[in-house]
Structure formats: C-alpha cells, structure tokens
Amino acid sequence: MTPTRAQAWSLLTEYTQNDRLLKHGLGVEAAVRGYARLFGEDEEAWGGVALLHDFDYERWPSAEDHPYRGCEILRAQGYPEYVMRAILSHADYTGVTRESTLEHTLFACDEMVGFVTAAALVRPSRSVLDLEATSVKKRMKDKAFARAVSRDDLRQGAEELGVPLDEHITNVISFMRERAEDLGLKGSL
C-alpha cells in the first residue's frame, strides 16, 4: 500500500488540531516533494511520509512516545515498512539510522522547514516569497533566534543530502514558496 496524499492528510488532521503543527507538516511535505522531483523519486509516496512524520506529536510529544505511537498506528493500518522506517529515522534518539535517500531528505527538510518558517515570520513582509538563503544563514548565526532548532542538525541534513548548505536552504525556500498561501507564509506580498 502506497499512502495517497488524501489518506495521509486525513490521518494527520485526525490526530493534529494545532494549526502550527499542520502547517509544519505541509511545509515538510512541500520540501520533501520538491526533492523527490529533483531526485526523480515518487512525489506522492515521499509527500505522504512527510505529511505523516509528526502526525502523532500533538497527542504524544514525549521522546518515549513520538514517533513510536504513530508508527504503531501506521503499522496497524497496513502502511509499508519504508514509511515507518523513514519516520523513525527522522528522530536521532530512536536509534534508527538513516539509509535511504527518502530518510536523509526527511531529516534534512524537517528542521530546515521550521527554521525557514521562523525566518520568514520575522520579516516585515512575514513572507517566504522575499526570503533569501543569505538571510536564513545570518539567522543561523544568531543563537537566540529559534534557539530550539539545532544548527548542527541543519548543517548535517544538507551534508547527508550531499547538497551544499546554501543550496539546500535555497531549495527549501523555493519549494515552500510553491505552497506559501497554504503555509501562511504569503504575508503582505
């Protein structure tokens, strides 16, 4: 069973009510789908994994439960093993090593989407449409900005993809621009 986008969205919205978490899922989906296009991979399958990567987080945010509970639900519903493996590998504390291109991509996009979102929202325009990689890199140097986001994870994600950090940031911004309205990042532009 390859999950359709409609199935993934339905499951995400069943378990997640928080608008910020829903938009995060949509942002990661946009970035992961963008990379699927670049790599010639299955956009639908990769996008479904991206939508589902944190679907259990609102109900079970602790490291003891997330993403394990979500994977139990997915397994019970007949999702293929690659979906659970990718979701487990996006959190280093699970001990599941990232091996596939999908797994590396999900990890690389997860934190970067959150950081790019934060960088866009502090702009006067509150938009991703006029955000550039140089601005994001400058924010990365400010330890007080989005302090919960590990700068090491941002750099490691790009490294795992084999993409220079500047290029990865530019890619994520451009993929998110495609969905700026849905992400609440169109701002005043």
DOMAR-282737 format. One line per 4 residues: number of its first residue (from 1); their letters; for each residue x, y, z of N, C-alpha, C. Coordinates in Angstrom, 1 decimal. Example, Ala and Ser with C-alpha at 12.3 -4.5 7.8 and 13.67 -1.06 7.14 Angstrom:
<sites>
1 = as = 13.2/-5.7/7.8/12.3/-4.5/7.8/13.2/-3.3/7.8 ~ 12.8/-2.2/7.1/13.7/-1.1/7.1/12.9/0.0/7.9
</sites>
This chain:
<sites>
1 = mtpt = 0.8/-1.2/0.0/0.0/0.0/0.0/0.9/1.2/0.0 ~ 0.7/2.1/-1.0/1.4/3.4/-1.0/0.3/4.4/-0.6 ~ 0.6/5.1/0.5/-0.4/6.0/1.0/-0.6/7.1/0.0 ~ -1.9/7.5/-0.2/-2.2/8.6/-1.0/-2.1/9.9/-0.2
5 = raqa = -2.0/11.0/-0.9/-2.0/12.3/-0.1/-3.2/12.4/0.7 ~ -4.4/12.1/0.1/-5.7/12.2/0.9/-5.7/11.4/2.1 ~ -5.1/10.2/2.1/-5.1/9.3/3.2/-4.1/9.9/4.3 ~ -3.0/10.4/3.9/-2.0/10.9/4.8/-2.6/12.2/5.5
9 = wsll = -3.2/13.1/4.6/-3.8/14.3/5.2/-4.9/14.0/6.2 ~ -5.7/13.0/5.9/-6.8/12.6/6.7/-6.3/12.1/8.1 ~ -5.3/11.3/8.1/-4.7/10.8/9.3/-4.0/12.0/10.1 ~ -3.3/12.8/9.4/-2.7/14.0/10.1/-3.7/14.8/10.8
13 = teyt = -4.8/15.1/10.1/-5.8/16.0/10.7/-6.7/15.3/11.7 ~ -6.7/14.0/11.7/-7.4/13.3/12.7/-6.7/13.4/14.1 ~ -5.3/13.4/14.0/-4.5/13.4/15.2/-4.0/14.7/15.6 ~ -4.1/15.7/14.7/-3.4/17.0/14.9/-4.5/18.1/14.7
17 = qndr = -4.7/18.9/15.7/-5.6/20.1/15.6/-4.8/21.4/15.5 ~ -3.6/21.4/16.1/-2.8/22.6/16.2/-2.4/23.1/14.8 ~ -2.8/24.4/14.4/-2.6/24.9/13.1/-1.1/25.0/12.8 ~ -0.3/25.3/13.8/1.1/25.4/13.5/1.7/24.1/13.2
21 = llkh = 1.3/23.0/13.8/1.8/21.7/13.5/1.3/21.2/12.1 ~ 0.0/21.6/11.8/-0.5/21.2/10.5/0.3/21.9/9.4 ~ 0.6/23.2/9.6/1.4/23.9/8.6/2.9/23.4/8.5 ~ 3.4/23.0/9.7/4.7/22.3/9.6/4.7/21.1/8.7
25 = glgv = 3.6/20.3/8.9/3.5/19.1/8.1/3.4/19.4/6.6 ~ 2.7/20.5/6.3/2.5/20.9/4.9/3.8/21.5/4.4 ~ 4.6/22.2/5.2/5.9/22.7/4.8/6.9/21.6/4.5 ~ 7.0/20.6/5.4/7.9/19.5/5.2/7.4/18.7/3.9
29 = eaav = 6.1/18.6/3.8/5.6/17.9/2.5/6.1/18.7/1.3 ~ 6.0/20.0/1.3/6.4/20.8/0.1/7.9/20.6/-0.2 ~ 8.7/20.6/0.9/10.1/20.5/0.7/10.5/19.1/0.2 ~ 9.9/18.1/0.9/10.3/16.7/0.5/9.8/16.4/-0.9
33 = rgya = 8.6/16.8/-1.3/8.1/16.6/-2.6/9.0/17.3/-3.6 ~ 9.5/18.5/-3.3/10.4/19.2/-4.2/11.7/18.4/-4.4 ~ 12.2/17.8/-3.3/13.4/17.0/-3.5/13.1/15.7/-4.3 ~ 11.9/15.1/-4.1/11.5/14.0/-4.8/11.6/14.3/-6.3
37 = rlfg = 11.1/15.4/-6.7/11.1/15.9/-8.1/12.6/16.0/-8.6 ~ 13.4/16.6/-7.8/14.8/16.8/-8.1/15.5/15.4/-8.3 ~ 15.2/14.5/-7.4/15.9/13.2/-7.4/15.2/12.2/-8.3 ~ 14.1/12.5/-9.0/13.4/11.6/-9.8/12.7/10.5/-9.1
41 = edee = 12.2/10.8/-7.8/11.6/9.8/-7.0/10.1/10.0/-7.0 ~ 9.3/9.1/-6.3/7.9/9.1/-6.3/7.4/10.3/-5.3 ~ 6.9/11.3/-5.9/6.5/12.5/-5.2/5.3/12.2/-4.2 ~ 4.4/11.4/-4.7/3.2/11.1/-3.9/3.7/10.3/-2.6
45 = awgg = 4.5/9.3/-2.8/4.9/8.4/-1.7/5.8/9.3/-0.7 ~ 6.7/10.0/-1.2/7.6/10.8/-0.3/6.7/11.9/0.4 ~ 5.8/12.5/-0.4/5.0/13.6/0.3/4.1/13.0/1.4 ~ 3.6/11.8/1.2/2.8/11.1/2.2/3.6/10.9/3.5
49 = vall = 4.8/10.5/3.4/5.7/10.2/4.5/6.0/11.6/5.2 ~ 6.2/12.6/4.5/6.5/13.9/5.0/5.3/14.4/5.8 ~ 4.1/14.3/5.3/2.9/14.7/6.0/2.7/13.9/7.3 ~ 3.1/12.7/7.3/2.8/11.8/8.5/4.0/11.8/9.5
53 = hdfd = 5.1/12.5/9.2/6.3/12.3/10.1/6.0/12.7/11.5 ~ 5.1/13.7/11.7/4.9/14.2/13.1/3.4/14.1/13.5 ~ 2.6/13.2/12.8/1.2/13.2/13.0/0.8/12.8/14.4 ~ 1.6/12.1/15.1/1.3/11.7/16.5/1.9/12.7/17.5
57 = yerw = 2.6/13.7/17.1/3.3/14.6/18.1/2.4/15.4/19.0 ~ 1.3/15.8/18.5/0.4/16.6/19.4/-0.2/15.8/20.6 ~ -0.5/14.6/20.3/-1.0/13.7/21.3/0.0/13.1/22.2 ~ 1.2/12.8/21.6/2.2/12.1/22.3/3.6/12.8/22.0
61 = psae = 3.9/13.9/22.6/5.1/14.7/22.3/6.4/14.2/23.0 ~ 6.3/13.3/23.9/7.5/12.9/24.6/8.4/12.0/23.8 ~ 9.6/12.0/24.0/10.6/11.1/23.3/10.3/9.6/23.5 ~ 9.6/9.3/24.6/9.2/7.9/24.9/8.1/7.5/24.0
65 = dhpy = 7.3/8.4/23.5/6.1/8.1/22.6/6.2/8.5/21.2 ~ 6.8/9.6/20.9/6.9/10.1/19.5/8.2/9.8/18.9 ~ 8.3/9.1/17.8/7.3/8.8/16.8/6.8/7.4/16.9 ~ 7.1/6.7/18.0/6.7/5.3/18.1/5.2/5.0/18.0
69 = rgce = 4.4/5.8/18.8/3.0/5.6/18.7/2.4/5.8/17.3 ~ 2.9/6.8/16.6/2.4/7.0/15.2/2.8/5.8/14.4 ~ 4.0/5.2/14.5/4.4/4.1/13.7/3.5/2.8/14.1 ~ 3.2/2.7/15.3/2.3/1.6/15.7/0.9/1.7/15.0
73 = ilra = 0.4/2.9/14.9/-0.9/3.2/14.2/-0.7/2.9/12.7 ~ 0.3/3.4/12.1/0.6/3.2/10.7/0.7/1.7/10.4 ~ 1.5/1.0/11.2/1.7/-0.4/11.0/0.3/-1.2/11.1 ~ -0.5/-0.8/12.0/-1.8/-1.4/12.2/-2.7/-1.2/11.0
77 = qgyp = -2.5/0.0/10.3/-3.3/0.3/9.2/-2.7/-0.2/7.9 ~ -1.6/-0.9/7.9/-1.1/-1.6/6.8/-0.1/-0.7/5.9 ~ 0.4/0.3/6.5/1.4/1.1/5.8/2.6/0.3/5.5 ~ 3.3/0.6/4.4/4.6/-0.2/4.2/5.7/0.2/5.2
81 = eyvm = 6.6/-0.7/5.3/7.7/-0.6/6.3/8.5/0.7/6.0 ~ 8.7/1.0/4.8/9.6/2.2/4.5/9.0/3.4/5.1 ~ 7.7/3.5/5.3/7.1/4.7/5.8/7.5/4.8/7.3 ~ 7.3/3.8/8.1/7.7/3.8/9.5/9.2/4.0/9.7
85 = rail = 10.0/3.3/8.8/11.4/3.5/8.9/11.9/4.9/8.7 ~ 11.3/5.6/7.7/11.7/7.0/7.5/11.3/7.9/8.6 ~ 10.1/7.6/9.1/9.6/8.4/10.3/10.4/8.2/11.5 ~ 10.8/7.0/11.8/11.6/6.7/13.0/13.0/7.3/12.8
89 = shad = 13.5/7.3/11.6/14.9/7.8/11.4/15.0/9.3/11.4 ~ 13.9/10.0/11.4/14.0/11.5/11.4/14.3/12.0/12.8 ~ 14.2/11.1/13.8/14.5/11.5/15.2/15.7/10.7/15.6 ~ 16.8/11.3/15.8/18.1/10.6/16.2/17.9/9.7/17.4
93 = ytgv = 17.1/10.1/18.4/17.0/9.4/19.6/16.4/8.0/19.4 ~ 15.8/7.7/18.3/15.2/6.4/18.1/16.2/5.3/17.8 ~ 17.4/5.8/17.4/18.5/4.8/17.1/18.3/4.2/15.7 ~ 17.3/4.6/14.9/17.2/4.1/13.6/18.0/5.0/12.6
97 = tres = 19.0/4.3/12.1/20.0/5.1/11.2/19.3/5.4/9.9 ~ 19.7/6.6/9.3/19.1/7.0/8.0/20.0/6.3/6.9 ~ 19.3/5.6/6.0/20.0/4.9/5.0/19.5/5.3/3.6 ~ 18.2/5.4/3.4/17.7/5.7/2.1/17.7/7.2/1.8
101 = tleh = 17.6/7.5/0.6/17.5/9.0/0.2/16.3/9.6/0.8 ~ 15.2/8.9/0.8/14.0/9.5/1.5/14.3/9.8/3.0 ~ 14.9/8.9/3.7/15.2/9.1/5.1/16.1/10.3/5.3 ~ 17.1/10.5/4.5/18.0/11.6/4.5/17.3/12.9/4.2
105 = tlfa = 16.4/12.8/3.2/15.7/14.0/2.8/14.7/14.5/3.9 ~ 14.0/13.5/4.5/13.0/13.9/5.6/13.8/14.6/6.7 ~ 14.9/14.0/7.1/15.7/14.6/8.2/16.1/16.0/7.8 ~ 16.7/16.2/6.6/17.2/17.4/6.1/16.1/18.5/6.0
109 = cdem = 14.9/18.1/5.7/13.9/19.1/5.5/13.1/19.4/6.7 ~ 13.0/18.5/7.7/12.2/18.7/8.9/12.6/20.0/9.6 ~ 13.8/20.0/10.1/14.3/21.2/10.9/14.5/22.4/10.0 ~ 14.9/22.3/8.8/15.1/23.4/7.9/13.8/24.1/7.6
113 = vgfv = 12.7/23.4/7.4/11.4/24.0/7.2/11.0/24.8/8.4 ~ 11.2/24.3/9.6/10.9/25.0/10.8/11.7/26.3/10.9 ~ 13.0/26.2/10.6/13.8/27.4/10.7/13.5/28.4/9.6 ~ 13.3/28.0/8.4/12.9/28.9/7.3/11.6/29.6/7.6
117 = taaa = 10.6/28.8/8.2/9.3/29.4/8.6/9.6/30.5/9.6 ~ 10.4/30.3/10.6/10.7/31.3/11.7/11.3/32.5/11.0 ~ 12.3/32.3/10.1/13.0/33.4/9.5/12.0/34.2/8.6 ~ 11.1/33.6/8.0/10.1/34.3/7.2/9.2/35.1/8.0
121 = lvrp = 8.8/34.6/9.2/7.8/35.3/10.0/8.3/36.5/10.7 ~ 9.6/36.6/10.8/10.2/37.8/11.5/10.5/38.9/10.5 ~ 10.3/38.6/9.2/10.5/39.7/8.2/9.3/40.7/8.2 ~ 9.6/41.9/7.8/8.5/42.9/7.7/7.3/42.4/6.9
125 = srsv = 7.6/41.6/5.8/6.6/41.1/4.9/5.9/39.9/5.5 ~ 6.5/39.2/6.5/6.0/38.0/7.1/5.8/36.9/5.9 ~ 6.7/36.9/5.0/6.6/36.1/3.8/7.8/35.3/3.5 ~ 7.6/34.1/2.9/8.7/33.3/2.4/9.0/33.8/0.9
129 = ldle = 8.1/34.6/0.4/8.3/34.9/-1.0/9.5/35.9/-1.3 ~ 9.9/36.7/-0.3/11.0/37.5/-0.4/12.2/37.1/0.5 ~ 12.2/35.9/1.0/13.2/35.4/1.8/14.3/34.8/1.0 ~ 15.6/35.1/1.3/16.7/34.6/0.6/17.6/33.8/1.6
133 = atsv = 18.4/32.9/1.0/19.2/32.0/1.8/20.2/32.8/2.7 ~ 20.7/33.9/2.2/21.6/34.7/3.0/21.0/35.2/4.3 ~ 19.7/35.5/4.2/19.0/35.9/5.5/18.9/34.8/6.4 ~ 18.6/33.6/5.9/18.5/32.4/6.7/19.8/32.1/7.4
137 = kkrm = 20.9/32.1/6.6/22.2/31.8/7.1/22.6/32.8/8.2 ~ 22.3/34.1/8.0/22.5/35.1/9.0/21.8/34.8/10.3 ~ 20.6/34.3/10.2/19.8/33.9/11.4/20.4/32.7/12.1 ~ 21.0/31.8/11.3/21.6/30.6/11.9/22.7/31.0/12.9
141 = kdka = 23.4/32.1/12.6/24.5/32.6/13.5/24.0/33.2/14.8 ~ 22.7/33.6/14.8/22.1/34.2/16.0/21.6/33.1/16.9 ~ 22.3/32.7/17.9/22.0/31.6/18.8/20.6/31.8/19.5 ~ 20.2/33.1/19.7/19.0/33.3/20.4/17.8/33.2/19.5
145 = fara = 18.0/33.2/18.2/16.9/33.1/17.2/16.5/31.6/17.0 ~ 15.3/31.3/17.2/14.8/29.9/17.1/15.7/28.9/17.8 ~ 16.0/29.2/19.0/17.0/28.5/19.8/16.8/27.0/19.9 ~ 15.6/26.6/19.7/15.3/25.2/19.9/15.7/24.4/18.6
149 = vsrd = 16.0/25.1/17.6/16.5/24.4/16.3/18.0/24.2/16.4 ~ 18.4/23.0/16.3/19.8/22.6/16.3/20.5/23.0/15.0 ~ 21.4/24.0/15.1/22.2/24.4/13.9/23.0/23.2/13.3 ~ 23.5/22.3/14.2/24.2/21.1/13.8/23.3/20.3/12.9
153 = dlrq = 22.0/20.1/13.3/21.1/19.3/12.5/20.8/20.0/11.1 ~ 20.7/21.3/11.1/20.5/22.0/9.8/21.7/21.7/8.9 ~ 22.9/21.8/9.4/24.1/21.5/8.6/24.2/20.1/8.2 ~ 24.0/19.2/9.2/24.1/17.7/9.0/23.1/17.3/7.9
157 = gaee = 21.9/17.9/7.9/20.9/17.5/6.9/21.3/17.7/5.5 ~ 21.9/18.9/5.3/22.4/19.3/4.0/23.6/18.3/3.6 ~ 24.4/18.0/4.6/25.6/17.2/4.4/25.1/15.8/4.0 ~ 24.1/15.2/4.7/23.6/13.9/4.4/23.0/13.8/3.0
161 = lgvp = 22.4/15.0/2.5/21.8/15.0/1.2/22.9/15.1/0.1 ~ 24.1/15.6/0.5/25.2/15.8/-0.4/25.0/17.1/-1.2 ~ 24.3/18.1/-0.5/24.0/19.4/-1.1/24.6/20.4/-0.2 ~ 25.3/21.4/-0.8/25.9/22.5/0.0/24.7/23.2/0.7
165 = ldeh = 25.1/23.6/2.0/24.1/24.2/2.8/23.3/25.4/2.2 ~ 24.0/26.3/1.5/23.4/27.4/0.8/22.3/26.9/-0.2 ~ 22.7/25.9/-0.9/21.8/25.3/-2.0/20.6/24.6/-1.3 ~ 20.9/23.9/-0.2/19.7/23.3/0.5/18.7/24.3/1.0
169 = itnv = 19.2/25.4/1.6/18.4/26.5/2.1/17.6/27.1/0.9 ~ 18.3/27.4/-0.2/17.6/27.9/-1.4/16.5/27.0/-1.9 ~ 16.8/25.7/-1.9/15.9/24.7/-2.4/14.6/24.7/-1.5 ~ 14.8/24.6/-0.2/13.7/24.5/0.7/12.9/25.8/0.6
173 = isfm = 13.5/26.9/0.5/12.7/28.2/0.3/11.9/28.1/-0.9 ~ 12.5/27.7/-2.0/11.8/27.7/-3.3/10.6/26.7/-3.3 ~ 10.8/25.5/-2.6/9.8/24.5/-2.5/8.6/25.1/-1.6 ~ 9.0/25.8/-0.6/8.0/26.3/0.3/7.2/27.5/-0.4
177 = rera = 7.9/28.2/-1.3/7.2/29.3/-2.0/6.0/28.8/-2.8 ~ 6.2/27.6/-3.3/5.1/27.0/-4.1/3.8/26.8/-3.3 ~ 4.0/26.7/-2.0/2.8/26.5/-1.1/2.6/27.6/-0.1 ~ 3.2/28.8/-0.4/3.2/29.9/0.5/1.8/30.2/1.1
181 = edlg = 0.8/30.2/0.3/-0.5/30.5/0.8/-1.0/29.5/1.8 ~ -0.8/28.2/1.5/-1.2/27.1/2.4/-0.4/27.1/3.7 ~ 0.8/27.6/3.6/1.7/27.6/4.8/1.5/28.9/5.7 ~ 0.7/29.8/5.2/0.5/31.0/5.9/1.7/31.9/5.8
185 = lkgs = 2.5/31.7/4.7/3.7/32.5/4.6/3.7/33.4/3.3 ~ 2.6/33.7/2.8/2.5/34.7/1.7/2.7/36.1/2.3 ~ 2.3/36.3/3.5/2.5/37.6/4.2/1.8/38.7/3.4 ~ 2.5/39.8/3.4/1.9/41.0/2.7/2.3/41.1/1.3
189 = l = 2.9/40.1/0.7/3.3/40.2/-0.7/2.3/39.6/-1.6
</sites>
